[in-house]
Amino acid sequence: MLNHSPRYMMVEPTNHCNLACPLCPTGSGTLGVTQGFMDLGNYVRLINELSPELETILLWGFGEPLLHPEIFRMIAEAHSRGITTKVSTNGQCFGGREQCEEIVTCGLTQLRVSLDGLSDKTLQVYRRGASFEKIIAGLNYIIEAKRRLKSSNPLILLQFIAMKHNEHEANRIKALADEMGIAWRIKTASIGEVETISNYGKFLPDSGPIRYAVCDCAGGTQHLKPRLARPHVCPYPWLWAHVNWDGTVVPCCKDPHRQHLLGNAFAEGGFRAVWNNTTFVTFRETYLRNPAELVRCRKCDYPFQSTCFPLQSS
């Protein structure tokens, strides 16, 4: 039993999205859960319950957070309680100058913007339905509002997912971010998203910041092996939780299909009742005994430093 609340939490405002990214369970239509928007009253009760121990809220999940009609109120409620707030967006809901100014004035700490190409042609291979010009216009509005209001927040982070079709543009993305005076981050898809040989070949780059290496195993099968050493114990089950729009709680963002459903933060007893219930305690104990017993942990590179992950047939 833990005598503390989580310091970090991912809270999903909505699992609706306006794009159709092929490796995303929402975008590909494989999520398999009810879609909706988090009720503001439930959200406020959640952060009131966890204050002041809660330090950081990541306001995204398996949807586009800026689609939520009260997203700026959600950010402001957390900010007023001294909680660091971060939002990850596909940049298609920035709107005009007025909405972009609200992104600056609501108290948001960090804005992570996905930009996986320097033109619609490259961008839309993965971000299907996205507009490059819409992202750039919104970023310029936000940067201008920060300058005019003399605000250091939000920190803007341009995130580029390197894939085979766009890796040649990585250096130009860095240059674009530097030119705009914003931060950048480059990463590749995770094991939970790339499960088949065809997807690996299509969506992971040939060079650059690759998370996994392919190795040939007995019987002619191909596996992925994490390239980077991780901590022996993932800290998430003890410091972190993911609350979906409807209050359902899962251990982290690697569980889109709710295969490790731990409870509901909006039910009687609130989140604290979930944090120390039998299901969550058993999950932690199982993880410490053998992470491979947990279906989502088997697909994550955190608990294994040397284990290979099988690539399925296409």
C-alpha positions as a Markdown table, in Angstrom:
| # | Residue | x | y | z |
|---|---|---|---|---|
| 1 | Met | 0.0 | 0.0 | 0.0 |
| 2 | Leu | 1.3 | 3.4 | -1.0 |
| 3 | Asn | 1.1 | 6.3 | 1.4 |
| 4 | His | 1.5 | 8.9 | -1.3 |
| 5 | Ser | -0.5 | 10.0 | -4.4 |
| 6 | Pro | 1.0 | 10.1 | -7.9 |
| 7 | Arg | 3.3 | 13.0 | -8.6 |
| 8 | Tyr | 2.6 | 12.8 | -12.4 |
| 9 | Met | -0.6 | 12.0 | -14.2 |
| 10 | Met | -1.8 | 11.7 | -17.8 |
| 11 | Val | -5.4 | 12.9 | -18.1 |
| 12 | Glu | -7.2 | 12.3 | -21.3 |
| 13 | Pro | -9.5 | 15.2 | -22.2 |
| 14 | Thr | -11.0 | 13.2 | -25.1 |
| 15 | Asn | -10.3 | 10.2 | -27.3 |
| 16 | His | -11.8 | 11.9 | -30.4 |
| 17 | Cys | -9.4 | 12.9 | -33.1 |
| 18 | Asn | -9.5 | 14.8 | -36.3 |
| 19 | Leu | -6.7 | 12.8 | -38.1 |
| 20 | Ala | -6.4 | 9.2 | -39.2 |
| 21 | Cys | -2.8 | 8.2 | -38.3 |
| 22 | Pro | -2.4 | 4.5 | -39.3 |
| 23 | Leu | -0.4 | 3.3 | -36.2 |
| 24 | Cys | -2.7 | 5.1 | -33.7 |
| 25 | Pro | -5.6 | 3.0 | -32.3 |
| 26 | Thr | -7.9 | 6.0 | -32.6 |
| 27 | Gly | -6.8 | 7.1 | -36.0 |
| 28 | Ser | -6.9 | 3.5 | -37.4 |
| 29 | Gly | -10.3 | 2.8 | -35.8 |
| 30 | Thr | -9.0 | -0.1 | -33.7 |
| 31 | Leu | -9.3 | 1.6 | -30.3 |
| 32 | Gly | -12.5 | -0.4 | -29.4 |
| 33 | Val | -13.7 | 1.8 | -26.5 |
| 34 | Thr | -16.5 | 4.4 | -26.2 |
| 35 | Gln | -15.5 | 7.9 | -27.3 |
| 36 | Gly | -16.3 | 11.0 | -25.4 |
| 37 | Phe | -15.1 | 14.2 | -23.6 |
| 38 | Met | -14.1 | 14.4 | -20.0 |
| 39 | Asp | -16.6 | 16.2 | -17.8 |
| 40 | Leu | -15.2 | 19.4 | -16.4 |
| 41 | Gly | -16.7 | 18.8 | -12.9 |
| 42 | Asn | -15.1 | 15.4 | -12.7 |
| 43 | Tyr | -11.8 | 16.8 | -13.8 |
| 44 | Val | -11.8 | 19.5 | -11.1 |
| 45 | Arg | -12.7 | 17.0 | -8.4 |
| 46 | Leu | -9.8 | 14.9 | -9.5 |
| 47 | Ile | -7.2 | 17.6 | -9.3 |
| 48 | Asn | -8.6 | 18.9 | -6.0 |
| 49 | Glu | -8.3 | 15.4 | -4.6 |
| 50 | Leu | -4.7 | 15.0 | -5.6 |
| 51 | Ser | -3.5 | 18.5 | -4.8 |
| 52 | Pro | -0.9 | 19.5 | -3.6 |
| 53 | Glu | 1.1 | 16.3 | -4.2 |
| 54 | Leu | 0.3 | 16.3 | -7.9 |
| 55 | Glu | 3.1 | 18.1 | -9.7 |
| 56 | Thr | 2.5 | 17.6 | -13.4 |
| 57 | Ile | -0.5 | 16.8 | -15.6 |
| 58 | Leu | -0.1 | 15.7 | -19.2 |
| 59 | Leu | -3.4 | 16.6 | -20.9 |
| 60 | Trp | -3.5 | 14.2 | -23.7 |
| 61 | Gly | -4.3 | 10.5 | -24.4 |
| 62 | Phe | -5.7 | 8.7 | -27.4 |
| 63 | Gly | -7.2 | 11.8 | -29.0 |
| 64 | Glu | -6.6 | 15.4 | -29.8 |
| 65 | Pro | -6.9 | 17.5 | -26.6 |
| 66 | Leu | -7.6 | 20.8 | -28.3 |
| 67 | Leu | -10.9 | 19.3 | -29.5 |
| 68 | His | -12.2 | 19.5 | -26.0 |
| 69 | Pro | -14.5 | 22.6 | -25.7 |
| 70 | Glu | -13.2 | 23.4 | -22.2 |
| 71 | Ile | -9.5 | 22.5 | -22.6 |
| 72 | Phe | -8.3 | 26.0 | -21.7 |
| 73 | Arg | -10.4 | 25.9 | -18.5 |
| 74 | Met | -8.9 | 22.6 | -17.7 |
| 75 | Ile | -5.4 | 24.0 | -18.1 |
| 76 | Ala | -6.3 | 27.1 | -16.1 |
| 77 | Glu | -7.8 | 25.0 | -13.2 |
| 78 | Ala | -4.5 | 23.1 | -12.9 |
| 79 | His | -2.3 | 26.1 | -13.3 |
| 80 | Ser | -4.2 | 27.9 | -10.4 |
| 81 | Arg | -3.3 | 25.0 | -8.1 |
| 82 | Gly | 0.4 | 25.3 | -9.0 |
| 83 | Ile | 0.4 | 22.2 | -11.2 |
| 84 | Thr | 2.7 | 22.0 | -14.3 |
| 85 | Thr | 0.6 | 21.5 | -17.4 |
| 86 | Lys | 1.6 | 20.0 | -20.8 |
| 87 | Val | -0.4 | 19.5 | -23.9 |
| 88 | Ser | 0.5 | 17.4 | -27.0 |
| 89 | Thr | -1.3 | 18.4 | -30.2 |
| 90 | Asn | -1.4 | 17.7 | -33.9 |
| 91 | Gly | -1.6 | 21.4 | -34.5 |
| 92 | Gln | -4.9 | 21.3 | -36.5 |
| 93 | Cys | -7.0 | 23.0 | -33.9 |
| 94 | Phe | -5.0 | 26.2 | -33.3 |
| 95 | Gly | -7.6 | 28.4 | -35.0 |
| 96 | Gly | -6.9 | 32.1 | -35.4 |
| 97 | Arg | -5.1 | 34.7 | -33.4 |
| 98 | Glu | -7.7 | 34.8 | -30.6 |
| 99 | Gln | -7.5 | 31.1 | -29.8 |
| 100 | Cys | -3.7 | 31.0 | -30.1 |
| 101 | Glu | -3.5 | 33.9 | -27.6 |
| 102 | Glu | -5.7 | 31.8 | -25.2 |
| 103 | Ile | -3.0 | 29.1 | -25.4 |
| 104 | Val | -0.6 | 31.6 | -24.0 |
| 105 | Thr | -2.9 | 33.2 | -21.3 |
| 106 | Cys | -4.4 | 30.0 | -19.9 |
| 107 | Gly | -1.3 | 29.1 | -17.9 |
| 108 | Leu | 0.0 | 26.2 | -20.1 |
| 109 | Thr | 3.6 | 25.2 | -19.2 |
| 110 | Gln | 4.5 | 23.3 | -22.4 |
| 111 | Leu | 3.0 | 22.8 | -25.8 |
| 112 | Arg | 4.2 | 19.8 | -27.8 |
| 113 | Val | 3.4 | 20.1 | -31.5 |
| 114 | Ser | 3.7 | 17.1 | -33.8 |
| 115 | Leu | 5.2 | 18.0 | -37.2 |
| 116 | Asp | 6.4 | 15.0 | -39.2 |
| 117 | Gly | 7.2 | 16.6 | -42.5 |
| 118 | Leu | 8.0 | 19.9 | -44.2 |
| 119 | Ser | 5.1 | 19.7 | -46.7 |
| 120 | Asp | 1.6 | 18.2 | -46.9 |
| 121 | Lys | 3.0 | 15.5 | -49.2 |
| 122 | Thr | 5.4 | 14.2 | -46.5 |
| 123 | Leu | 3.3 | 15.1 | -43.5 |
| 124 | Gln | 0.2 | 13.3 | -44.7 |
| 125 | Val | 1.9 | 9.9 | -45.3 |
| 126 | Tyr | 1.4 | 9.4 | -41.5 |
| 127 | Arg | -0.7 | 12.4 | -40.2 |
| 128 | Arg | -3.5 | 11.7 | -42.6 |
| 129 | Gly | -5.7 | 14.8 | -42.9 |
| 130 | Ala | -3.1 | 17.2 | -41.5 |
| 131 | Ser | -2.2 | 20.6 | -43.0 |
| 132 | Phe | 1.4 | 21.8 | -42.8 |
| 133 | Glu | 0.4 | 25.4 | -43.4 |
| 134 | Lys | -2.2 | 25.3 | -40.6 |
| 135 | Ile | 0.5 | 24.1 | -38.1 |
| 136 | Ile | 3.0 | 26.8 | -39.1 |
| 137 | Ala | 0.4 | 29.6 | -39.0 |
| 138 | Gly | -0.7 | 28.5 | -35.6 |
| 139 | Leu | 2.8 | 28.4 | -34.3 |
| 140 | Asn | 3.5 | 31.8 | -35.6 |
| 141 | Tyr | 0.4 | 33.2 | -33.9 |
| 142 | Ile | 1.4 | 31.6 | -30.6 |
| 143 | Ile | 5.0 | 32.9 | -30.9 |
| 144 | Glu | 3.7 | 36.4 | -31.7 |
| 145 | Ala | 1.3 | 36.3 | -28.7 |
| 146 | Lys | 4.1 | 35.2 | -26.4 |
| 147 | Arg | 6.2 | 38.1 | -27.6 |
| 148 | Arg | 3.5 | 40.7 | -27.3 |
| 149 | Leu | 2.3 | 39.5 | -23.9 |
| 150 | Lys | 6.0 | 39.1 | -22.7 |
| 151 | Ser | 5.2 | 35.6 | -21.6 |
| 152 | Ser | 7.9 | 32.8 | -21.4 |
| 153 | Asn | 5.2 | 30.2 | -21.4 |
| 154 | Pro | 4.2 | 27.9 | -22.9 |
| 155 | Leu | 7.5 | 26.4 | -23.9 |
| 156 | Ile | 6.9 | 25.2 | -27.5 |
| 157 | Leu | 8.4 | 21.8 | -28.4 |
| 158 | Leu | 8.3 | 20.7 | -32.0 |
| 159 | Gln | 8.2 | 16.9 | -32.1 |
| 160 | Phe | 9.2 | 15.0 | -35.2 |
| 161 | Ile | 8.6 | 11.2 | -35.4 |
| 162 | Ala | 11.3 | 9.9 | -37.8 |
| 163 | Met | 10.1 | 7.3 | -40.2 |
| 164 | Lys | 11.4 | 5.9 | -43.4 |
| 165 | His | 9.5 | 8.3 | -45.6 |
| 166 | Asn | 10.5 | 11.5 | -43.7 |
| 167 | Glu | 13.9 | 10.9 | -42.1 |
| 168 | His | 15.7 | 12.9 | -44.8 |
| 169 | Glu | 13.9 | 16.0 | -43.5 |
| 170 | Ala | 15.0 | 15.6 | -39.8 |
| 171 | Asn | 17.8 | 18.2 | -40.1 |
| 172 | Arg | 15.6 | 20.6 | -41.8 |
| 173 | Ile | 13.0 | 20.2 | -39.1 |
| 174 | Lys | 15.7 | 21.1 | -36.5 |
| 175 | Ala | 16.7 | 24.1 | -38.6 |
| 176 | Leu | 13.0 | 25.2 | -38.8 |
| 177 | Ala | 12.6 | 25.0 | -35.0 |
| 178 | Asp | 15.8 | 26.9 | -34.4 |
| 179 | Glu | 14.7 | 29.6 | -36.9 |
| 180 | Met | 11.4 | 30.0 | -35.0 |
| 181 | Gly | 13.1 | 30.0 | -31.7 |
| 182 | Ile | 11.4 | 26.9 | -30.3 |
| 183 | Ala | 12.7 | 23.6 | -29.0 |
| 184 | Trp | 12.7 | 20.4 | -31.0 |
| 185 | Arg | 12.6 | 16.6 | -30.3 |
| 186 | Ile | 13.1 | 13.7 | -32.7 |
| 187 | Lys | 12.0 | 10.2 | -31.8 |
| 188 | Thr | 10.8 | 7.0 | -33.5 |
| 189 | Ala | 7.7 | 4.8 | -33.1 |
| 190 | Ser | 7.5 | 2.5 | -30.1 |
| 191 | Ile | 7.2 | -1.2 | -29.9 |
| 192 | Gly | 3.5 | -1.0 | -29.1 |
| 193 | Glu | 2.8 | 0.7 | -32.4 |
| 194 | Val | 5.2 | -1.4 | -34.6 |
| 195 | Glu | 4.3 | -5.0 | -34.2 |
| 196 | Thr | 4.5 | -6.5 | -37.7 |
| 197 | Ile | 7.4 | -6.9 | -40.1 |
| 198 | Ser | 5.7 | -4.7 | -42.7 |
| 199 | Asn | 5.0 | -1.9 | -40.3 |
| 200 | Tyr | 8.6 | -2.0 | -39.0 |
| 201 | Gly | 9.9 | -1.8 | -42.6 |
| 202 | Lys | 7.5 | 1.0 | -43.4 |
| 203 | Phe | 7.5 | 3.2 | -40.4 |
| 204 | Leu | 10.9 | 2.9 | -38.7 |
| 205 | Pro | 13.8 | 4.8 | -40.3 |
| 206 | Asp | 17.0 | 3.4 | -41.7 |
| 207 | Ser | 19.2 | 5.6 | -39.6 |
| 208 | Gly | 19.0 | 8.2 | -36.8 |
| 209 | Pro | 17.4 | 7.9 | -33.3 |
| 210 | Ile | 16.1 | 4.3 | -33.7 |
| 211 | Arg | 14.7 | 2.8 | -30.5 |
| 212 | Tyr | 15.1 | -0.8 | -31.7 |
| 213 | Ala | 17.4 | -3.0 | -33.7 |
| 214 | Val | 16.3 | -6.1 | -35.7 |
| 215 | Cys | 17.9 | -9.4 | -34.8 |
| 216 | Asp | 17.4 | -12.8 | -36.3 |
| 217 | Cys | 16.5 | -15.5 | -33.8 |
| 218 | Ala | 16.2 | -19.3 | -34.0 |
| 219 | Gly | 13.7 | -20.7 | -36.4 |
| 220 | Gly | 14.2 | -17.8 | -38.9 |
| 221 | Thr | 12.0 | -15.4 | -36.9 |
| 222 | Gln | 12.8 | -11.7 | -36.6 |
| 223 | His | 12.7 | -9.8 | -33.3 |
| 224 | Leu | 13.2 | -6.2 | -32.2 |
| 225 | Lys | 15.7 | -5.6 | -29.4 |
| 226 | Pro | 15.8 | -2.3 | -27.5 |
| 227 | Arg | 18.9 | -0.4 | -28.3 |
| 228 | Leu | 19.1 | 1.7 | -25.1 |
| 229 | Ala | 19.4 | 0.4 | -21.6 |
| 230 | Arg | 16.5 | 1.3 | -19.3 |
| 231 | Pro | 16.1 | 1.2 | -15.5 |
| 232 | His | 15.6 | -2.3 | -14.1 |
| 233 | Val | 12.3 | -1.2 | -12.6 |
| 234 | Cys | 9.8 | 1.1 | -14.4 |
| 235 | Pro | 8.8 | 3.9 | -12.0 |
| 236 | Tyr | 5.4 | 4.4 | -13.5 |
| 237 | Pro | 3.2 | 2.1 | -11.3 |
| 238 | Trp | 4.5 | 3.9 | -8.2 |
| 239 | Leu | 4.6 | 7.5 | -9.4 |
| 240 | Trp | 2.2 | 7.7 | -12.4 |
| 241 | Ala | -1.2 | 6.9 | -13.6 |
| 242 | His | -3.3 | 7.4 | -16.7 |
| 243 | Val | -7.0 | 8.6 | -16.4 |
| 244 | Asn | -9.1 | 8.2 | -19.5 |
| 245 | Trp | -11.9 | 10.7 | -20.4 |
| 246 | Asp | -14.5 | 8.5 | -18.6 |
| 247 | Gly | -12.5 | 8.1 | -15.4 |
| 248 | Thr | -11.2 | 4.6 | -16.1 |
| 249 | Val | -7.6 | 4.2 | -14.9 |
| 250 | Val | -4.8 | 2.3 | -16.5 |
| 251 | Pro | -1.1 | 2.2 | -15.5 |
| 252 | Cys | 0.2 | 4.3 | -18.3 |
| 253 | Cys | -0.2 | 5.5 | -21.9 |
| 254 | Lys | 1.0 | 2.1 | -23.3 |
| 255 | Asp | -2.4 | 0.6 | -22.6 |
| 256 | Pro | -4.8 | 2.1 | -25.1 |
| 257 | His | -7.2 | -0.9 | -25.1 |
| 258 | Arg | -7.5 | -0.9 | -21.3 |
| 259 | Gln | -6.1 | -4.4 | -20.9 |
| 260 | His | -5.0 | -3.5 | -17.4 |
| 261 | Leu | -8.1 | -1.7 | -16.1 |
| 262 | Leu | -7.4 | -0.7 | -12.5 |
| 263 | Gly | -10.7 | 1.1 | -11.6 |
| 264 | Asn | -12.5 | 4.4 | -12.1 |
| 265 | Ala | -11.3 | 7.7 | -10.6 |
| 266 | Phe | -14.8 | 9.2 | -10.9 |
| 267 | Ala | -16.5 | 6.4 | -8.9 |
| 268 | Glu | -17.2 | 6.6 | -5.2 |
| 269 | Gly | -13.9 | 6.9 | -3.3 |
| 270 | Gly | -12.2 | 8.8 | -6.1 |
| 271 | Phe | -8.8 | 8.2 | -7.5 |
| 272 | Arg | -7.2 | 7.4 | -4.1 |
| 273 | Ala | -9.4 | 4.4 | -3.8 |
| 274 | Val | -8.1 | 3.1 | -7.1 |
| 275 | Trp | -4.4 | 3.9 | -6.3 |
| 276 | Asn | -4.4 | 1.4 | -3.4 |
| 277 | Asn | -7.1 | -1.1 | -4.5 |
| 278 | Thr | -6.4 | -4.8 | -4.8 |
| 279 | Thr | -6.1 | -4.6 | -8.6 |
| 280 | Phe | -3.5 | -1.9 | -8.6 |
| 281 | Val | -1.5 | -3.5 | -5.7 |
| 282 | Thr | -1.6 | -6.8 | -7.6 |
| 283 | Phe | -0.4 | -5.2 | -10.8 |
| 284 | Arg | 2.7 | -3.7 | -9.0 |
| 285 | Glu | 3.4 | -7.0 | -7.3 |
| 286 | Thr | 3.2 | -8.9 | -10.6 |
| 287 | Tyr | 5.5 | -6.4 | -12.3 |
| 288 | Leu | 8.1 | -6.8 | -9.6 |
| 289 | Arg | 7.9 | -10.6 | -9.9 |
| 290 | Asn | 7.9 | -10.8 | -13.7 |
| 291 | Pro | 6.9 | -8.0 | -16.1 |
| 292 | Ala | 6.4 | -10.6 | -18.9 |
| 293 | Glu | 3.2 | -11.7 | -17.1 |
| 294 | Leu | 1.6 | -8.3 | -17.9 |
| 295 | Val | 0.5 | -8.1 | -21.5 |
| 296 | Arg | 1.3 | -4.4 | -22.1 |
| 297 | Cys | 4.6 | -4.5 | -20.2 |
| 298 | Arg | 5.7 | -7.3 | -22.6 |
| 299 | Lys | 5.6 | -4.7 | -25.4 |
| 300 | Cys | 7.5 | -2.0 | -23.6 |
| 301 | Asp | 11.2 | -1.4 | -23.6 |
| 302 | Tyr | 11.2 | -0.2 | -20.0 |
| 303 | Pro | 11.2 | -3.4 | -18.0 |
| 304 | Phe | 13.6 | -5.4 | -20.2 |
| 305 | Gln | 17.2 | -4.5 | -21.0 |
| 306 | Ser | 18.0 | -7.5 | -23.1 |
| 307 | Thr | 14.8 | -9.2 | -24.1 |
| 308 | Cys | 13.8 | -9.4 | -27.8 |
| 309 | Phe | 10.3 | -8.7 | -29.0 |
| 310 | Pro | 8.9 | -10.9 | -31.8 |
| 311 | Leu | 7.8 | -9.2 | -35.0 |
| 312 | Gln | 4.5 | -10.7 | -36.2 |
| 313 | Ser | 3.9 | -11.8 | -39.8 |
| 314 | Ser | 2.2 | -9.1 | -41.9 |
